[in-house]
Amino acid sequence: MAPTNRLSLCAVPDIPLIQAGDDLGAILVSAIERAHLSMEDGDILVVAQKVVSKSERRYVELTTIVPSSRALRLGSQTGKDPRLVEVILSQSRRVVRYAPNVLIVEHRLGYVMANAGVDRSNVSSSACGETVLLLPADPDRSAEGLRDRLAREFGKRVGVIINDSFGRPWRKGSVGVALGAAGLDSLRDLRGRPDLYDRKLEVSETAIADEIASAASLVMGQADEGFPAVLVSGFSVSDVSIPARKLVRSSSEDLFR
């Protein structure tokens, strides 16, 4: 498939604050229609992880958490609330690194990330106390559900990406990455194709879903912008659907852990 030479990214406006149990698919469809936007074959809707997690009731009240001895120890070493550390550990396979105010873990879904994605930002506290938000239990399944809803409502062949912000070990700053994807080839294998000089590519794979997620993050913003969905047009999705979990490098292929 030839690469596109122009992309259009448009934030979907006037999406209300998502509450626990909301029908996110219906809310997104209504917002797209209200804005007189159209979804065409090949379009991709990038949706922020937070609104997906909120609609799926992925909340934990810290007042309900009793920290283990390990969480107490890590809390002391990192300066983090031991109750928060306990929640992070519950979502993790293992602790990779820690330092003051830093806790890097391998999430149970395979991501290596800070705090297992457990987040306090842009999450309102309940009457019971402070609330934190977890990642979706299965981001690819969440993306598939939203894709099915959009395809049914608009009658088009579309894709959905659920994105989040990740830090990187060798570079400062965070970038958008795809936690979940449906309706597109998240990882495109270019091995065996010729380059400009007719040499066969030997190792090239392109993280299509991550690149689109990162572009959408520029439009979404990271603070109080309030644009949790971005419509990406001009990128022709493949007939092959490869979920975002295929982007996670296995430990056997990881030279740094």
PyRosetta script that sets phi, psi and omega in degrees:
from pyrosetta import init, pose_from_sequence

init()
pose = pose_from_sequence("MAPTNRLSLCAVPDIPLIQAGDDLGAILVSAIERAHLSMEDGDILVVAQKVVSKSERRYVELTTIVPSSRALRLGSQTGKDPRLVEVILSQSRRVVRYAPNVLIVEHRLGYVMANAGVDRSNVSSSACGETVLLLPADPDRSAEGLRDRLAREFGKRVGVIINDSFGRPWRKGSVGVALGAAGLDSLRDLRGRPDLYDRKLEVSETAIADEIASAASLVMGQADEGFPAVLVSGFSVSDVSIPARKLVRSSSEDLFR")
pose.set_psi(1, 129.8)
pose.set_omega(1, 179.2)
pose.set_phi(2, -71.5)
pose.set_psi(2, 142.4)
pose.set_omega(2, 179.4)
pose.set_phi(3, -69.7)
pose.set_psi(3, 153.3)
pose.set_omega(3, 176.4)
pose.set_phi(4, -77.5)
pose.set_psi(4, 152.2)
pose.set_omega(4, 177.1)
pose.set_phi(5, -110.3)
pose.set_psi(5, 6.4)
pose.set_omega(5, 175.2)
pose.set_phi(6, -156.4)
pose.set_psi(6, 132.2)
pose.set_omega(6, 175.1)
pose.set_phi(7, -121.3)
pose.set_psi(7, 147.7)
pose.set_omega(7, 173.5)
pose.set_phi(8, -119.0)
pose.set_psi(8, 128.0)
pose.set_omega(8, 178.3)
pose.set_phi(9, -122.1)
pose.set_psi(9, 124.4)
pose.set_omega(9, -176.4)
pose.set_phi(10, -131.8)
pose.set_psi(10, 120.5)
pose.set_omega(10, 175.2)
pose.set_phi(11, -67.3)
pose.set_psi(11, 134.0)
pose.set_omega(11, 176.3)
pose.set_phi(12, -80.1)
pose.set_psi(12, 116.9)
pose.set_omega(12, -174.0)
pose.set_phi(13, -82.8)
pose.set_psi(13, 166.0)
pose.set_omega(13, 169.1)
pose.set_phi(14, 59.2)
pose.set_psi(14, 37.6)
pose.set_omega(14, 171.5)
pose.set_phi(15, -85.3)
pose.set_psi(15, 122.6)
pose.set_omega(15, -177.9)
pose.set_phi(16, -68.2)
pose.set_psi(16, 163.2)
pose.set_omega(16, 174.7)
pose.set_phi(17, -61.1)
pose.set_psi(17, 127.5)
pose.set_omega(17, -175.7)
pose.set_phi(18, -81.3)
pose.set_psi(18, 136.0)
pose.set_omega(18, 179.3)
pose.set_phi(19, -112.9)
pose.set_psi(19, 162.9)
pose.set_omega(19, -179.8)
pose.set_phi(20, -57.0)
pose.set_psi(20, 129.6)
pose.set_omega(20, 177.0)
pose.set_phi(21, 85.1)
pose.set_psi(21, -1.1)
pose.set_omega(21, 178.9)
pose.set_phi(22, -61.9)
pose.set_psi(22, 149.9)
pose.set_omega(22, 173.6)
pose.set_phi(23, -82.7)
pose.set_psi(23, 90.2)
pose.set_omega(23, -173.5)
pose.set_phi(24, -63.1)
pose.set_psi(24, -39.5)
pose.set_omega(24, 179.2)
pose.set_phi(25, -57.9)
pose.set_psi(25, -46.2)
pose.set_omega(25, -179.9)
pose.set_phi(26, -64.6)
pose.set_psi(26, -39.0)
pose.set_omega(26, 179.9)
pose.set_phi(27, -64.3)
pose.set_psi(27, -42.7)
pose.set_omega(27, 179.9)
pose.set_phi(28, -66.9)
pose.set_psi(28, -42.6)
pose.set_omega(28, 178.1)
pose.set_phi(29, -59.6)
pose.set_psi(29, -46.1)
pose.set_omega(29, -179.3)
pose.set_phi(30, -62.8)
pose.set_psi(30, -41.1)
pose.set_omega(30, -179.4)
pose.set_phi(31, -66.0)
pose.set_psi(31, -40.2)
pose.set_omega(31, 178.5)
pose.set_phi(32, -63.8)
pose.set_psi(32, -43.3)
pose.set_omega(32, -179.6)
pose.set_phi(33, -68.9)
pose.set_psi(33, -39.4)
pose.set_omega(33, 179.1)
pose.set_phi(34, -61.4)
pose.set_psi(34, -36.1)
pose.set_omega(34, -178.7)
pose.set_phi(35, -82.7)
pose.set_psi(35, 1.8)
pose.set_omega(35, -179.0)
pose.set_phi(36, 57.4)
pose.set_psi(36, 35.0)
pose.set_omega(36, 172.1)
pose.set_phi(37, -89.9)
pose.set_psi(37, 156.5)
pose.set_omega(37, 177.7)
pose.set_phi(38, -125.8)
pose.set_psi(38, 143.1)
pose.set_omega(38, 173.6)
pose.set_phi(39, -101.9)
pose.set_psi(39, 123.6)
pose.set_omega(39, -178.8)
pose.set_phi(40, -110.8)
pose.set_psi(40, 165.8)
pose.set_omega(40, 176.7)
pose.set_phi(41, -54.0)
pose.set_psi(41, 130.5)
pose.set_omega(41, 179.2)
pose.set_phi(42, 93.3)
pose.set_psi(42, -11.7)
pose.set_omega(42, 178.5)
pose.set_phi(43, -69.1)
pose.set_psi(43, 154.2)
pose.set_omega(43, 179.6)
pose.set_phi(44, -129.1)
pose.set_psi(44, 131.3)
pose.set_omega(44, 173.4)
pose.set_phi(45, -102.5)
pose.set_psi(45, 121.5)
pose.set_omega(45, 177.6)
pose.set_phi(46, -99.2)
pose.set_psi(46, 125.3)
pose.set_omega(46, -173.6)
pose.set_phi(47, -120.7)
pose.set_psi(47, 133.8)
pose.set_omega(47, -178.8)
pose.set_phi(48, -68.1)
pose.set_psi(48, 138.2)
pose.set_omega(48, -179.5)
pose.set_phi(49, -54.4)
pose.set_psi(49, -39.0)
pose.set_omega(49, -174.6)
pose.set_phi(50, -58.5)
pose.set_psi(50, -42.8)
pose.set_omega(50, -176.8)
pose.set_phi(51, -71.7)
pose.set_psi(51, -31.1)
pose.set_omega(51, 175.4)
pose.set_phi(52, -66.4)
pose.set_psi(52, -47.2)
pose.set_omega(52, 179.9)
pose.set_phi(53, -62.4)
pose.set_psi(53, -39.7)
pose.set_omega(53, 178.8)
pose.set_phi(54, -63.0)
pose.set_psi(54, -45.8)
pose.set_omega(54, -178.9)
pose.set_phi(55, -65.1)
pose.set_psi(55, -27.5)
pose.set_omega(55, -179.3)
pose.set_phi(56, -92.5)
pose.set_psi(56, 11.7)
pose.set_omega(56, 175.4)
pose.set_phi(57, 58.6)
pose.set_psi(57, 44.1)
pose.set_omega(57, -178.7)
pose.set_phi(58, -90.8)
pose.set_psi(58, 49.8)
pose.set_omega(58, -178.0)
pose.set_phi(59, -100.7)
pose.set_psi(59, 149.8)
pose.set_omega(59, 170.3)
pose.set_phi(60, -134.2)
pose.set_psi(60, 130.8)
pose.set_omega(60, 175.2)
pose.set_phi(61, -87.7)
pose.set_psi(61, 120.1)
pose.set_omega(61, -177.8)
pose.set_phi(62, -63.2)
pose.set_psi(62, -24.4)
pose.set_omega(62, 179.3)
pose.set_phi(63, -66.4)
pose.set_psi(63, -17.8)
pose.set_omega(63, -179.3)
pose.set_phi(64, -90.8)
pose.set_psi(64, -3.3)
pose.set_omega(64, -171.9)
pose.set_phi(65, -97.8)
pose.set_psi(65, 129.4)
pose.set_omega(65, 173.3)
pose.set_phi(66, -107.8)
pose.set_psi(66, 111.2)
pose.set_omega(66, -175.2)
pose.set_phi(67, -69.7)
pose.set_psi(67, 141.8)
pose.set_omega(67, 175.7)
pose.set_phi(68, -77.1)
pose.set_psi(68, 172.4)
pose.set_omega(68, 178.4)
pose.set_phi(69, -63.0)
pose.set_psi(69, -36.2)
pose.set_omega(69, 178.0)
pose.set_phi(70, -65.0)
pose.set_psi(70, -42.2)
pose.set_omega(70, 178.7)
pose.set_phi(71, -65.5)
pose.set_psi(71, -37.9)
pose.set_omega(71, 176.9)
pose.set_phi(72, -62.7)
pose.set_psi(72, -41.8)
pose.set_omega(72, -179.3)
pose.set_phi(73, -67.4)
pose.set_psi(73, -46.8)
pose.set_omega(73, 179.3)
pose.set_phi(74, -66.9)
pose.set_psi(74, -33.8)
pose.set_omega(74, 176.6)
pose.set_phi(75, -62.3)
pose.set_psi(75, -41.1)
pose.set_omega(75, 178.2)
pose.set_phi(76, -66.3)
pose.set_psi(76, -38.7)
pose.set_omega(76, -176.9)
pose.set_phi(77, -76.3)
pose.set_psi(77, -27.4)
pose.set_omega(77, -178.2)
pose.set_phi(78, -103.4)
pose.set_psi(78, -15.2)
pose.set_omega(78, -175.1)
pose.set_phi(79, 78.7)
pose.set_psi(79, 14.9)
pose.set_omega(79, 180.0)
pose.set_phi(80, -96.1)
pose.set_psi(80, 153.7)
pose.set_omega(80, 175.3)
pose.set_phi(81, -56.8)
pose.set_psi(81, 122.3)
pose.set_omega(81, -179.0)
pose.set_phi(82, -58.3)
pose.set_psi(82, -29.2)
pose.set_omega(82, 176.6)
pose.set_phi(83, -66.3)
pose.set_psi(83, -41.0)
pose.set_omega(83, 175.9)
pose.set_phi(84, -64.1)
pose.set_psi(84, -41.8)
pose.set_omega(84, 178.6)
pose.set_phi(85, -60.7)
pose.set_psi(85, -40.0)
pose.set_omega(85, 179.1)
pose.set_phi(86, -61.7)
pose.set_psi(86, -41.1)
pose.set_omega(86, 177.2)
pose.set_phi(87, -64.3)
pose.set_psi(87, -43.0)
pose.set_omega(87, 178.3)
pose.set_phi(88, -58.8)
pose.set_psi(88, -45.7)
pose.set_omega(88, -179.9)
pose.set_phi(89, -62.9)
pose.set_psi(89, -34.6)
pose.set_omega(89, -179.4)
pose.set_phi(90, -66.3)
pose.set_psi(90, -21.3)
pose.set_omega(90, -179.2)
pose.set_phi(91, -101.2)
pose.set_psi(91, 6.7)
pose.set_omega(91, -169.5)
pose.set_phi(92, -119.9)
pose.set_psi(92, 151.0)
pose.set_omega(92, 170.2)
pose.set_phi(93, -83.1)
pose.set_psi(93, -38.6)
pose.set_omega(93, -178.6)
pose.set_phi(94, -164.2)
pose.set_psi(94, 160.6)
pose.set_omega(94, 173.8)
pose.set_phi(95, -89.0)
pose.set_psi(95, 127.3)
pose.set_omega(95, -178.8)
pose.set_phi(96, -91.2)
pose.set_psi(96, -49.9)
pose.set_omega(96, 178.8)
pose.set_phi(97, -151.8)
pose.set_psi(97, 153.3)
pose.set_omega(97, 171.9)
pose.set_phi(98, -147.9)
pose.set_psi(98, 154.0)
pose.set_omega(98, 179.4)
pose.set_phi(99, -160.8)
pose.set_psi(99, 173.7)
pose.set_omega(99, 177.1)
pose.set_phi(100, -52.9)
pose.set_psi(100, 121.8)
pose.set_omega(100, 178.9)
pose.set_phi(101, 67.3)
pose.set_psi(101, 16.0)
pose.set_omega(101, 179.8)
pose.set_phi(102, -134.4)
pose.set_psi(102, 130.1)
pose.set_omega(102, 174.9)
pose.set_phi(103, -140.7)
pose.set_psi(103, 104.0)
pose.set_omega(103, -179.9)
pose.set_phi(104, -100.0)
pose.set_psi(104, 127.8)
pose.set_omega(104, -176.9)
pose.set_phi(105, -133.1)
pose.set_psi(105, 164.0)
pose.set_omega(105, 167.1)
pose.set_phi(106, -95.1)
pose.set_psi(106, 112.1)
pose.set_omega(106, 179.7)
pose.set_phi(107, -63.8)
pose.set_psi(107, 155.6)
pose.set_omega(107, -178.8)
pose.set_phi(108, -62.2)
pose.set_psi(108, -19.7)
pose.set_omega(108, 176.2)
pose.set_phi(109, -89.8)
pose.set_psi(109, 0.6)
pose.set_omega(109, 174.8)
pose.set_phi(110, 105.6)
pose.set_psi(110, -14.6)
pose.set_omega(110, 179.9)
pose.set_phi(111, -67.5)
pose.set_psi(111, 138.2)
pose.set_omega(111, 169.3)
pose.set_phi(112, -98.9)
pose.set_psi(112, 116.5)
pose.set_omega(112, -168.4)
pose.set_phi(113, -158.9)
pose.set_psi(113, 165.8)
pose.set_omega(113, 176.6)
pose.set_phi(114, -74.2)
pose.set_psi(114, 132.1)
pose.set_omega(114, 168.3)
pose.set_phi(115, 61.3)
pose.set_psi(115, 19.5)
pose.set_omega(115, -179.2)
pose.set_phi(116, 55.0)
pose.set_psi(116, 25.1)
pose.set_omega(116, -179.8)
pose.set_phi(117, 74.6)
pose.set_psi(117, 3.0)
pose.set_omega(117, 178.2)
pose.set_phi(118, -70.0)
pose.set_psi(118, 125.9)
pose.set_omega(118, -165.3)
pose.set_phi(119, -130.6)
pose.set_psi(119, 142.1)
pose.set_omega(119, 173.4)
pose.set_phi(120, -106.7)
pose.set_psi(120, -20.2)
pose.set_omega(120, -174.2)
pose.set_phi(121, -71.5)
pose.set_psi(121, 141.7)
pose.set_omega(121, -179.9)
pose.set_phi(122, 55.4)
pose.set_psi(122, 31.4)
pose.set_omega(122, 175.5)
pose.set_phi(123, -124.6)
pose.set_psi(123, 119.5)
pose.set_omega(123, -178.6)
pose.set_phi(124, -76.5)
pose.set_psi(124, 146.0)
pose.set_omega(124, 177.5)
pose.set_phi(125, -80.4)
pose.set_psi(125, 151.3)
pose.set_omega(125, 178.6)
pose.set_phi(126, -91.4)
pose.set_psi(126, 177.4)
pose.set_omega(126, 177.8)
pose.set_phi(127, -64.8)
pose.set_psi(127, -22.2)
pose.set_omega(127, -178.2)
pose.set_phi(128, -83.0)
pose.set_psi(128, -14.5)
pose.set_omega(128, -177.8)
pose.set_phi(129, 137.0)
pose.set_psi(129, -160.7)
pose.set_omega(129, -173.5)
pose.set_phi(130, -73.0)
pose.set_psi(130, 138.4)
pose.set_omega(130, -179.1)
pose.set_phi(131, -115.5)
pose.set_psi(131, 140.0)
pose.set_omega(131, 173.5)
pose.set_phi(132, -120.7)
pose.set_psi(132, 160.8)
pose.set_omega(132, -174.3)
pose.set_phi(133, -119.3)
pose.set_psi(133, 134.6)
pose.set_omega(133, 177.7)
pose.set_phi(134, -96.5)
pose.set_psi(134, 163.7)
pose.set_omega(134, 171.8)
pose.set_phi(135, -67.2)
pose.set_psi(135, 159.4)
pose.set_omega(135, 173.1)
pose.set_phi(136, -56.4)
pose.set_psi(136, 147.8)
pose.set_omega(136, -179.0)
pose.set_phi(137, -64.1)
pose.set_psi(137, -35.6)
pose.set_omega(137, 179.6)
pose.set_phi(138, -145.2)
pose.set_psi(138, 88.0)
pose.set_omega(138, -174.7)
pose.set_phi(139, -59.9)
pose.set_psi(139, -36.0)
pose.set_omega(139, 178.0)
pose.set_phi(140, -63.8)
pose.set_psi(140, -40.8)
pose.set_omega(140, 177.8)
pose.set_phi(141, -65.9)
pose.set_psi(141, -39.1)
pose.set_omega(141, 176.9)
pose.set_phi(142, -61.7)
pose.set_psi(142, -43.0)
pose.set_omega(142, 178.7)
pose.set_phi(143, -63.6)
pose.set_psi(143, -40.0)
pose.set_omega(143, 179.7)
pose.set_phi(144, -63.6)
pose.set_psi(144, -40.6)
pose.set_omega(144, 178.4)
pose.set_phi(145, -62.8)
pose.set_psi(145, -43.3)
pose.set_omega(145, 178.2)
pose.set_phi(146, -67.6)
pose.set_psi(146, -39.5)
pose.set_omega(146, 179.0)
pose.set_phi(147, -62.0)
pose.set_psi(147, -43.2)
pose.set_omega(147, 178.6)
pose.set_phi(148, -60.5)
pose.set_psi(148, -41.1)
pose.set_omega(148, -178.9)
pose.set_phi(149, -65.6)
pose.set_psi(149, -45.8)
pose.set_omega(149, -179.5)
pose.set_phi(150, -66.2)
pose.set_psi(150, -41.6)
pose.set_omega(150, 179.3)
pose.set_phi(151, -62.5)
pose.set_psi(151, -39.4)
pose.set_omega(151, -179.8)
pose.set_phi(152, -68.5)
pose.set_psi(152, -42.6)
pose.set_omega(152, -175.8)
pose.set_phi(153, -73.2)
pose.set_psi(153, -38.2)
pose.set_omega(153, -174.7)
pose.set_phi(154, -102.4)
pose.set_psi(154, -10.0)
pose.set_omega(154, 178.0)
pose.set_phi(155, 65.5)
pose.set_psi(155, 32.9)
pose.set_omega(155, -177.1)
pose.set_phi(156, -128.3)
pose.set_psi(156, 160.3)
pose.set_omega(156, 176.6)
pose.set_phi(157, -90.0)
pose.set_psi(157, 103.1)
pose.set_omega(157, -171.7)
pose.set_phi(158, -126.3)
pose.set_psi(158, 168.1)
pose.set_omega(158, 175.9)
pose.set_phi(159, -122.2)
pose.set_psi(159, 160.1)
pose.set_omega(159, 176.5)
pose.set_phi(160, -134.6)
pose.set_psi(160, 136.5)
pose.set_omega(160, 173.3)
pose.set_phi(161, -124.1)
pose.set_psi(161, 134.2)
pose.set_omega(161, 170.5)
pose.set_phi(162, -101.9)
pose.set_psi(162, 119.2)
pose.set_omega(162, -174.8)
pose.set_phi(163, -114.6)
pose.set_psi(163, 159.0)
pose.set_omega(163, 177.8)
pose.set_phi(164, -146.6)
pose.set_psi(164, 170.1)
pose.set_omega(164, 179.6)
pose.set_phi(165, -102.4)
pose.set_psi(165, 127.7)
pose.set_omega(165, 178.1)
pose.set_phi(166, -118.7)
pose.set_psi(166, 144.3)
pose.set_omega(166, 165.2)
pose.set_phi(167, -81.3)
pose.set_psi(167, 168.6)
pose.set_omega(167, -178.0)
pose.set_phi(168, -128.6)
pose.set_psi(168, 142.8)
pose.set_omega(168, -173.5)
pose.set_phi(169, -67.6)
pose.set_psi(169, -28.7)
pose.set_omega(169, -173.0)
pose.set_phi(170, -109.3)
pose.set_psi(170, -0.5)
pose.set_omega(170, -178.0)
pose.set_phi(171, -140.5)
pose.set_psi(171, 148.9)
pose.set_omega(171, 179.1)
pose.set_phi(172, -78.2)
pose.set_psi(172, 157.7)
pose.set_omega(172, 176.2)
pose.set_phi(173, 87.5)
pose.set_psi(173, 161.9)
pose.set_omega(173, 179.0)
pose.set_phi(174, -107.0)
pose.set_psi(174, 155.6)
pose.set_omega(174, 176.8)
pose.set_phi(175, -135.0)
pose.set_psi(175, 157.8)
pose.set_omega(175, 176.9)
pose.set_phi(176, -75.3)
pose.set_psi(176, 138.7)
pose.set_omega(176, 175.0)
pose.set_phi(177, -133.4)
pose.set_psi(177, 161.6)
pose.set_omega(177, 179.6)
pose.set_phi(178, -91.1)
pose.set_psi(178, 116.4)
pose.set_omega(178, 172.0)
pose.set_phi(179, -83.7)
pose.set_psi(179, -35.9)
pose.set_omega(179, -179.2)
pose.set_phi(180, -141.8)
pose.set_psi(180, 152.1)
pose.set_omega(180, 178.9)
pose.set_phi(181, -155.6)
pose.set_psi(181, 150.4)
pose.set_omega(181, 176.9)
pose.set_phi(182, -152.0)
pose.set_psi(182, 142.0)
pose.set_omega(182, 176.2)
pose.set_phi(183, 85.2)
pose.set_psi(183, 10.6)
pose.set_omega(183, 177.6)
pose.set_phi(184, -150.6)
pose.set_psi(184, 163.7)
pose.set_omega(184, 178.0)
pose.set_phi(185, -88.4)
pose.set_psi(185, 95.3)
pose.set_omega(185, -174.9)
pose.set_phi(186, -59.3)
pose.set_psi(186, -35.1)
pose.set_omega(186, -179.5)
pose.set_phi(187, -123.8)
pose.set_psi(187, 115.6)
pose.set_omega(187, -176.7)
pose.set_phi(188, -103.3)
pose.set_psi(188, 120.7)
pose.set_omega(188, -177.6)
pose.set_phi(189, -89.3)
pose.set_psi(189, 114.1)
pose.set_omega(189, -179.3)
pose.set_phi(190, -101.5)
pose.set_psi(190, 3.2)
pose.set_omega(190, -178.4)
pose.set_phi(191, -63.0)
pose.set_psi(191, 136.1)
pose.set_omega(191, -178.4)
pose.set_phi(192, 94.1)
pose.set_psi(192, -14.9)
pose.set_omega(192, 178.1)
pose.set_phi(193, -82.0)
pose.set_psi(193, 154.5)
pose.set_omega(193, -179.7)
pose.set_phi(194, -82.1)
pose.set_psi(194, 148.3)
pose.set_omega(194, 171.3)
pose.set_phi(195, -89.7)
pose.set_psi(195, -168.0)
pose.set_omega(195, -177.4)
pose.set_phi(196, -61.4)
pose.set_psi(196, -25.1)
pose.set_omega(196, -177.0)
pose.set_phi(197, -106.9)
pose.set_psi(197, 20.1)
pose.set_omega(197, 175.1)
pose.set_phi(198, 66.0)
pose.set_psi(198, 22.0)
pose.set_omega(198, 171.6)
pose.set_phi(199, -89.4)
pose.set_psi(199, 139.3)
pose.set_omega(199, -178.7)
pose.set_phi(200, -74.2)
pose.set_psi(200, 133.0)
pose.set_omega(200, 174.0)
pose.set_phi(201, -69.6)
pose.set_psi(201, 137.3)
pose.set_omega(201, -174.8)
pose.set_phi(202, -110.5)
pose.set_psi(202, -28.1)
pose.set_omega(202, -175.4)
pose.set_phi(203, -129.9)
pose.set_psi(203, 0.2)
pose.set_omega(203, -169.9)
pose.set_phi(204, -74.7)
pose.set_psi(204, 119.7)
pose.set_omega(204, 169.0)
pose.set_phi(205, -131.6)
pose.set_psi(205, 137.7)
pose.set_omega(205, -176.7)
pose.set_phi(206, -110.2)
pose.set_psi(206, 127.2)
pose.set_omega(206, 178.5)
pose.set_phi(207, -83.4)
pose.set_psi(207, 77.1)
pose.set_omega(207, -174.8)
pose.set_phi(208, -55.7)
pose.set_psi(208, -48.1)
pose.set_omega(208, -175.8)
pose.set_phi(209, -64.2)
pose.set_psi(209, -39.0)
pose.set_omega(209, 178.4)
pose.set_phi(210, -65.2)
pose.set_psi(210, -41.0)
pose.set_omega(210, -178.6)
pose.set_phi(211, -64.4)
pose.set_psi(211, -40.9)
pose.set_omega(211, 178.3)
pose.set_phi(212, -68.9)
pose.set_psi(212, -41.2)
pose.set_omega(212, 178.8)
pose.set_phi(213, -60.6)
pose.set_psi(213, -40.3)
pose.set_omega(213, -179.4)
pose.set_phi(214, -67.4)
pose.set_psi(214, -42.1)
pose.set_omega(214, 177.3)
pose.set_phi(215, -60.8)
pose.set_psi(215, -43.1)
pose.set_omega(215, -180.0)
pose.set_phi(216, -64.7)
pose.set_psi(216, -31.9)
pose.set_omega(216, 179.6)
pose.set_phi(217, -61.6)
pose.set_psi(217, -31.8)
pose.set_omega(217, 177.4)
pose.set_phi(218, -62.8)
pose.set_psi(218, -32.4)
pose.set_omega(218, -179.8)
pose.set_phi(219, -84.5)
pose.set_psi(219, -37.2)
pose.set_omega(219, 179.7)
pose.set_phi(220, -65.4)
pose.set_psi(220, -41.8)
pose.set_omega(220, -170.9)
pose.set_phi(221, 82.1)
pose.set_psi(221, 172.1)
pose.set_omega(221, -174.6)
pose.set_phi(222, -120.7)
pose.set_psi(222, -1.5)
pose.set_omega(222, -173.2)
pose.set_phi(223, -122.1)
pose.set_psi(223, -106.6)
pose.set_omega(223, -173.4)
pose.set_phi(224, -107.9)
pose.set_psi(224, 22.0)
pose.set_omega(224, -176.1)
pose.set_phi(225, -65.6)
pose.set_psi(225, -35.9)
pose.set_omega(225, 174.4)
pose.set_phi(226, 76.0)
pose.set_psi(226, 34.2)
pose.set_omega(226, 176.5)
pose.set_phi(227, -119.1)
pose.set_psi(227, 85.6)
pose.set_omega(227, -175.0)
pose.set_phi(228, -85.9)
pose.set_psi(228, 3.8)
pose.set_omega(228, 178.7)
pose.set_phi(229, -142.6)
pose.set_psi(229, 137.0)
pose.set_omega(229, -179.4)
pose.set_phi(230, -131.6)
pose.set_psi(230, 129.8)
pose.set_omega(230, 178.6)
pose.set_phi(231, -92.9)
pose.set_psi(231, 122.2)
pose.set_omega(231, -179.2)
pose.set_phi(232, -107.8)
pose.set_psi(232, 120.9)
pose.set_omega(232, -179.6)
pose.set_phi(233, -120.5)
pose.set_psi(233, 151.1)
pose.set_omega(233, 177.5)
pose.set_phi(234, 101.5)
pose.set_psi(234, -2.8)
pose.set_omega(234, 178.1)
pose.set_phi(235, -108.1)
pose.set_psi(235, 116.4)
pose.set_omega(235, -177.7)
pose.set_phi(236, -79.6)
pose.set_psi(236, 112.6)
pose.set_omega(236, 179.2)
pose.set_phi(237, -70.7)
pose.set_psi(237, 151.4)
pose.set_omega(237, -179.5)
pose.set_phi(238, -78.8)
pose.set_psi(238, 159.9)
pose.set_omega(238, 172.9)
pose.set_phi(239, -72.7)
pose.set_psi(239, -15.2)
pose.set_omega(239, 179.7)
pose.set_phi(240, -95.5)
pose.set_psi(240, 124.9)
pose.set_omega(240, 178.3)
pose.set_phi(241, -99.9)
pose.set_psi(241, 116.3)
pose.set_omega(241, 179.0)
pose.set_phi(242, -116.9)
pose.set_psi(242, 118.9)
pose.set_omega(242, -175.1)
pose.set_phi(243, -68.7)
pose.set_psi(243, 161.5)
pose.set_omega(243, -177.9)
pose.set_phi(244, -67.6)
pose.set_psi(244, -23.0)
pose.set_omega(244, 179.8)
pose.set_phi(245, -61.2)
pose.set_psi(245, -20.5)
pose.set_omega(245, 178.2)
pose.set_phi(246, -71.8)
pose.set_psi(246, -11.5)
pose.set_omega(246, 177.8)
pose.set_phi(247, -80.4)
pose.set_psi(247, -15.3)
pose.set_omega(247, -177.2)
pose.set_phi(248, -78.2)
pose.set_psi(248, 122.4)
pose.set_omega(248, 179.2)
pose.set_phi(249, -75.0)
pose.set_psi(249, 131.9)
pose.set_omega(249, 179.7)
pose.set_phi(250, -70.9)
pose.set_psi(250, 156.1)
pose.set_omega(250, -179.0)
pose.set_phi(251, -62.3)
pose.set_psi(251, -29.7)
pose.set_omega(251, 179.8)
pose.set_phi(252, -68.6)
pose.set_psi(252, -21.2)
pose.set_omega(252, 179.3)
pose.set_phi(253, -100.5)
pose.set_psi(253, -2.4)
pose.set_omega(253, -174.4)
pose.set_phi(254, -92.1)
pose.set_psi(254, 116.6)
pose.set_omega(254, -178.4)
pose.set_phi(255, -88.2)
pose.set_psi(255, -2.9)
pose.set_omega(255, -173.1)
pose.set_phi(256, -109.9)
pose.set_psi(256, -9.2)
pose.set_omega(256, 179.7)
pose.set_phi(257, -107.4)
pose.dump_pdb("model.pdb")
